[in-house]
Amino acid sequence: MKDSYKNHTRSWVKDEEMQAILKRELERQQSQIILIASENYTSMEVIRMMGSIFTNKYAEGYPGDRYYEGCSVIDDVEELAIKRCNELFNSSFCNVQPHSGVQANTAIFLSILNCNDKILSMNLRDGGHLSHGHKQNLTGRYFDIFTYSVDPETEMIDYENVKKIAHIARPKLIIAGASSYSRIIDYKKFREIADDVGAYLMADIAHVAGLIAGGVHPTSIGIADFTTATTHKTLRGPRGGLIMADKKYSGLINKAVFPGTQGGPLMHVIAAKSVCFKEALDPSFKDYTAKIIENSKALCKVMKDAGFRIVSGGTDNHLFLVDLTGQGITGYEASETLASVGIILNKNVIPYDSLNPNITSGIRIGTPAVTTQGMGINEMQKIGEYIIFALKNRDNKTALAELGMKVKKLAAEFPVYTDIVS
């Protein structure tokens, strides 16, 4: 048996095919400029925890109340993650087990809603998220969805209009949150609207969790009944979700996560979440989040000064949308062109978009990852110029090839990982 185990471990560490793929991905991440608003680079300590022996343990249930034996150490892992999360967000209760932000949202729906109950959320076209009511998502299939849009002129949330729709729809739940909205979300105004119509309020802070933790975006904690988040965007942790709420909802939420929507928690990921919470508690994290917004504003200004229309006219957070309608190029074509030179971002619908989500009239640009790399305003100026040049010379293969070398050179000046592949 001992020899068999040794043979097993030897074959595992010598998976040459996977090592080759890993090296390719490392090279890609190190040689490209990542401007996807929902991506970031984690620390090596977060990566080590995700690849740790905690993955071996099944731990259905919660600390002190597991369905398997041998969980005393695992309990310490989860309790530490809970303690750090509550300290970071100043919350009184949190559940760190959701595998993703969507599963965190689903757990909230399960805890307080019945089939066909009404939900009021932001229109996907205007910046909302699939899990807030898209017809192909569980939310859209099992609940009665009403949506609010941004103002057609300002392209910002019109809270009076949200209030008007809420009074007509009388939803049981209102969702405040977005995946491509570049302005501050006023949770207090959403609270007033929810109270007016007797609705629960859920804040989905998946994108701005790190900004809230860093104190550069207003918090939803203590305002919304439920706050859901992800740990892998601005929070710079592992891929995963979490839920925060008042203690009075703890029983409902815990049951909705397990056994309601999940089985065994991913303890290696929870360990990594705990690490990222500790990193975010360090004073340097506040500086980091402030620089994310500084870089976002700087890059946005470069694009705007060059004549590109920015949705809502600017940004208050980590991302902004560029309307390409007047540029003779679609979001799909733009993202493909930029990817060919090593600038990675995504096509994105814009408010009142006439094109379908597979084509789109816009692109979404975010600065969390490049800020983690250590880039600043000077680099944002260069990146903006690179984007503009690529889009204006998209049919010139020679010019794009030369630009690709410049992109690679800039990325190489800000390496993130040096010891992942042995």
C-alpha positions in Angstrom: 0.0 0.0 0.0 2.8 2.4 0.9 4.5 1.8 -2.5 1.2 2.2 -4.3 0.7 5.6 -2.7 4.2 6.7 -3.6 3.6 5.6 -7.2 0.3 7.6 -7.2 2.0 10.8 -5.9 4.8 10.5 -8.4 2.4 10.2 -11.3 0.4 13.1 -10.0 3.4 15.5 -9.9 4.6 14.4 -13.3 1.5 15.3 -15.3 3.5 16.9 -18.0 0.5 17.7 -20.1 -1.1 19.8 -17.4 2.3 21.4 -16.5 2.6 22.5 -20.1 -0.9 24.0 -20.1 -0.1 25.7 -16.8 3.1 27.2 -18.2 1.1 28.5 -21.2 -1.5 30.2 -19.0 1.2 31.7 -16.8 2.9 33.1 -19.9 -0.4 34.5 -21.1 -1.2 36.2 -17.8 2.3 37.6 -17.6 2.5 38.9 -21.2 -1.0 40.4 -21.6 -2.7 43.4 -20.1 -5.8 42.3 -18.3 -8.6 44.8 -18.2 -11.5 42.5 -17.5 -13.3 44.2 -14.6 -14.2 40.9 -12.8 -10.6 39.5 -12.9 -7.6 40.0 -10.6 -4.4 38.5 -9.5 -4.4 36.7 -6.2 -1.4 36.5 -3.8 0.8 33.4 -3.8 -0.6 32.7 -0.3 -4.1 32.5 -1.6 -3.0 30.2 -4.4 -1.2 28.0 -1.9 -4.3 27.6 0.2 -6.4 26.8 -2.8 -3.9 24.0 -3.6 -3.6 22.8 0.0 -4.6 19.6 1.8 -7.8 21.2 3.0 -9.3 20.0 -0.3 -9.2 16.5 1.1 -11.8 17.0 3.9 -15.5 16.7 3.6 -17.3 19.0 6.0 -21.0 19.2 5.4 -22.6 21.4 8.0 -21.1 24.3 10.1 -18.5 24.6 12.8 -19.4 22.5 15.8 -22.3 20.9 13.8 -20.8 18.7 11.1 -22.1 15.6 9.5 -18.7 14.0 9.3 -16.1 13.3 12.0 -12.6 14.7 11.9 -13.6 18.3 11.4 -12.0 19.9 14.5 -9.2 21.6 12.4 -11.6 22.4 9.6 -13.9 24.2 12.1 -10.9 26.4 13.0 -10.5 27.3 9.3 -14.1 28.3 8.8 -14.3 30.2 12.1 -11.3 32.2 11.3 -12.7 33.1 7.9 -16.0 34.2 9.5 -14.2 36.2 12.1 -12.0 38.0 9.6 -14.9 38.6 7.2 -17.1 40.2 9.9 -14.2 42.4 11.0 -13.4 43.5 7.4 -17.0 44.4 6.5 -18.2 45.3 10.0 -21.0 42.7 9.7 -22.6 40.8 12.5 -23.1 37.6 10.5 -21.6 36.0 7.5 -21.7 32.7 5.6 -18.4 32.0 3.8 -19.5 28.7 2.2 -21.1 29.7 -1.1 -19.1 28.4 -4.1 -19.9 31.5 -6.2 -21.7 34.8 -6.2 -24.6 33.2 -8.1 -25.0 30.5 -5.5 -24.9 33.1 -2.7 -27.8 34.9 -4.5 -29.7 31.7 -5.0 -29.4 30.9 -1.3 -31.0 34.3 -0.5 -33.9 33.6 -2.9 -34.4 30.2 -1.4 -34.4 31.6 2.2 -37.1 34.2 1.7 -39.0 33.7 -1.6 -41.5 31.2 -3.0 -42.0 30.4 -6.6 -43.6 33.3 -8.6 -42.8 35.9 -5.9 -41.8 39.3 -7.4 -38.3 40.6 -7.7 -37.3 44.1 -8.8 -33.8 44.3 -10.2 -31.6 46.2 -12.7 -32.2 45.4 -16.3 -29.3 43.2 -17.7 -28.9 45.6 -20.6 -28.3 48.5 -18.3 -25.8 46.8 -16.1 -27.6 44.1 -14.1 -26.5 40.5 -13.7 -27.8 37.2 -15.1 -28.6 35.9 -11.7 -30.9 38.9 -11.0 -33.6 37.7 -13.4 -32.4 36.6 -16.8 -35.1 34.4 -18.4 -32.6 31.5 -18.9 -31.4 31.8 -15.3 -33.1 30.0 -12.4 -34.2 33.5 -11.1 -36.0 34.3 -14.3 -37.6 30.9 -14.6 -39.0 30.6 -11.0 -39.8 34.2 -10.0 -41.8 37.1 -11.5 -39.1 39.6 -12.6 -39.6 43.4 -12.9 -36.7 45.6 -13.9 -35.6 49.2 -13.6 -33.4 50.9 -16.2 -31.0 53.7 -16.1 -32.1 57.2 -17.1 -31.8 57.4 -21.0 -30.1 60.8 -20.7 -27.7 60.5 -17.7 -27.4 56.7 -18.0 -27.4 56.6 -14.2 -30.0 55.0 -11.8 -33.1 57.1 -11.6 -34.1 56.4 -8.0 -37.5 58.1 -8.4 -38.3 55.9 -11.3 -37.2 52.8 -9.3 -39.6 54.0 -6.6 -42.4 54.3 -9.1 -41.9 50.8 -10.5 -41.6 49.4 -7.0 -45.0 50.9 -6.1 -46.5 49.4 -9.2 -44.9 45.9 -8.9 -44.9 45.6 -5.1 -42.0 43.1 -5.2 -41.1 40.9 -2.2 -37.4 41.5 -2.9 -35.5 44.4 -4.5 -31.9 43.9 -5.7 -29.4 46.7 -5.7 -26.3 45.6 -7.6 -24.7 45.4 -11.0 -22.0 43.9 -13.2 -21.4 46.8 -15.5 -22.4 50.0 -13.8 -19.7 52.6 -13.4 -21.4 54.9 -10.8 -21.8 54.7 -7.0 -24.9 52.8 -5.9 -26.9 54.5 -3.2 -28.0 51.7 -0.9 -29.7 54.1 1.5 -32.1 55.2 -1.3 -32.8 51.6 -2.2 -33.5 51.0 1.5 -36.1 53.8 1.6 -37.8 52.4 -1.5 -37.8 48.9 -0.1 -39.3 50.1 3.2 -42.0 52.1 1.2 -43.3 48.9 -0.4 -42.5 46.4 2.4 -39.8 44.6 0.4 -36.6 42.9 1.4 -33.4 44.5 0.1 -30.5 42.5 -1.2 -27.3 44.2 -2.2 -25.1 42.3 -4.6 -21.7 43.8 -4.1 -19.8 41.2 -6.2 -17.9 43.8 -8.2 -17.4 46.5 -5.5 -16.7 44.3 -2.4 -13.1 45.2 -2.4 -13.9 48.9 -2.8 -16.3 48.7 0.1 -13.7 46.9 2.2 -11.1 49.6 1.3 -13.5 52.3 2.3 -13.7 53.9 -1.2 -17.4 52.9 -1.9 -20.4 53.3 0.4 -21.2 50.1 2.3 -24.5 48.1 2.1 -23.8 46.4 5.5 -26.4 47.5 8.1 -28.6 48.9 5.3 -29.6 46.0 3.1 -31.2 43.0 4.7 -28.8 40.7 2.8 -25.5 41.4 1.1 -24.0 38.9 -1.3 -20.5 39.2 -2.7 -17.7 37.4 -4.5 -14.1 37.2 -3.3 -12.3 37.1 -6.7 -12.9 40.5 -8.1 -11.8 43.7 -6.4 -11.4 41.7 -3.1 -8.5 39.9 -4.8 -9.1 36.5 -3.4 -10.1 33.0 -4.6 -13.0 32.3 -6.8 -16.0 32.1 -4.5 -19.0 33.8 -2.9 -20.2 34.9 0.5 -23.2 36.3 2.3 -23.5 38.9 5.0 -26.6 39.8 6.9 -28.1 40.7 10.3 -27.8 37.9 12.8 -31.6 37.5 12.9 -31.3 35.9 9.4 -28.5 33.5 10.2 -30.7 30.5 10.6 -32.5 31.1 7.3 -29.3 31.7 5.4 -27.4 28.8 6.8 -30.1 26.4 5.9 -30.5 27.8 2.5 -26.8 27.4 1.8 -26.6 23.9 3.3 -28.5 21.7 2.7 -30.6 24.1 0.6 -28.3 24.7 -2.4 -25.0 23.1 -1.6 -23.4 20.0 -0.1 -19.9 19.9 1.2 -18.1 23.3 1.4 -14.8 23.8 -0.5 -12.6 24.0 2.6 -9.5 24.8 0.6 -11.3 27.8 -1.0 -12.6 28.9 2.4 -9.0 28.8 3.7 -8.0 31.0 0.8 -10.9 33.3 1.5 -9.6 33.7 5.0 -6.2 34.7 3.7 -7.7 37.3 1.3 -9.8 38.8 4.2 -6.6 39.1 6.2 -4.8 40.8 3.3 -7.7 43.2 2.9 -7.5 44.1 6.6 -4.0 45.4 6.1 -3.9 49.2 5.7 -2.1 48.9 2.4 -5.4 47.5 0.9 -7.1 50.9 1.3 -4.3 52.4 -0.8 -4.7 49.7 -3.4 -8.5 50.2 -3.8 -8.0 54.0 -4.0 -5.5 53.4 -6.8 -7.9 51.1 -8.6 -10.4 54.0 -8.9 -7.6 56.5 -9.7 -6.5 54.3 -12.6 -10.0 53.7 -13.8 -10.6 57.5 -13.9 -7.3 58.1 -15.6 -7.8 55.5 -18.3 -11.4 56.6 -18.8 -10.2 60.2 -19.4 -7.7 59.1 -22.0 -10.5 57.4 -24.0 -12.9 60.3 -23.5 -10.3 62.9 -24.6 -9.7 60.9 -27.8 -13.4 61.2 -28.7 -14.8 57.9 -27.5 -18.2 58.2 -25.8 -18.2 56.9 -22.2 -21.5 55.6 -20.9 -22.8 58.0 -18.1 -19.9 60.3 -19.0 -17.4 58.8 -16.6 -16.7 56.4 -13.7 -16.8 56.4 -9.9 -15.5 52.8 -9.4 -13.2 50.2 -11.0 -14.8 50.0 -14.4 -16.3 52.0 -17.3 -18.1 51.3 -20.5 -17.1 52.6 -23.9 -19.9 53.2 -26.5 -18.5 52.3 -29.9 -21.6 53.2 -31.9 -19.9 56.1 -33.6 -16.7 54.3 -34.2 -17.8 52.0 -37.0 -17.0 48.9 -34.9 -18.9 46.5 -32.6 -18.0 45.4 -29.2 -17.3 42.0 -30.5 -15.0 43.2 -33.2 -13.2 45.6 -30.7 -12.6 42.9 -28.1 -11.3 40.5 -30.7 -9.0 43.2 -32.2 -7.6 44.1 -28.8 -7.1 40.5 -27.8 -5.0 40.0 -30.9 -2.5 42.5 -29.5 -2.7 41.2 -25.9 -5.1 43.7 -24.4 -7.8 41.6 -22.7 -11.3 43.0 -22.0 -14.8 42.0 -22.9 -17.6 43.2 -25.2 -20.5 44.6 -23.3 -24.0 45.8 -24.0 -24.6 49.4 -23.2 -27.9 51.0 -22.0 -30.6 50.7 -24.7 -28.3 48.8 -26.9 -29.7 47.9 -30.3 -27.3 45.0 -30.9 -27.6 41.6 -29.3 -25.4 40.5 -26.3 -23.2 38.4 -28.6 -22.2 41.4 -30.6 -22.9 44.5 -28.5 -22.2 48.2 -29.1 -19.7 48.6 -26.3 -16.7 47.3 -24.3 -16.2 47.1 -20.6 -12.8 48.2 -19.2 -11.7 47.5 -15.6 -8.5 48.3 -13.6 -8.3 45.9 -10.6 -5.7 43.5 -12.2 -3.4 46.1 -13.7 -3.5 48.0 -10.4 -2.4 44.8 -8.6 0.5 44.6 -11.0 1.6 48.0 -9.8 0.6 50.1 -12.8 -0.3 53.7 -12.3 -1.5 56.8 -14.2 1.5 56.8 -16.6 0.7 53.2 -17.6 -3.0 54.0 -18.0 -2.0 56.7 -20.4 0.0 54.2 -22.5 -2.7 51.6 -22.3 -5.4 54.1 -23.4 -3.2 55.1 -26.4 -2.7 51.4 -27.2 -6.4 50.7 -27.2 -7.2 53.7 -29.4 -4.4 52.9 -31.9 -5.6 49.3 -32.1 -9.2 50.2 -32.8 -8.3 52.9 -35.4 -5.8 50.6 -37.1 -7.7 47.3 -36.8 -7.2 46.4 -40.5 -3.5 47.0 -40.5 -1.9 43.7 -39.5 1.7 45.1 -39.5 0.7 48.0 -37.2 -1.1 45.6 -34.9 1.9 43.2 -34.7 4.2 46.1 -33.7 1.7 47.2 -31.1 1.5 43.6 -29.7 5.2 43.8 -29.0 4.7 47.1 -27.1 1.9 45.5 -25.0 4.1 42.5 -24.2 7.0 44.8 -23.2 4.8 46.9 -20.9 3.3 43.8 -19.3 6.8 42.3 -18.7 7.7 45.4 -16.7 5.1 44.4 -14.1 5.4 40.6 -13.4 3.1 39.1 -10.9 4.2 35.5 -10.4 7.7 34.1 -10.5 7.5 30.8 -8.7 4.3 29.0 -9.7 5.7 26.6 -12.2 8.7 24.6 -10.9 
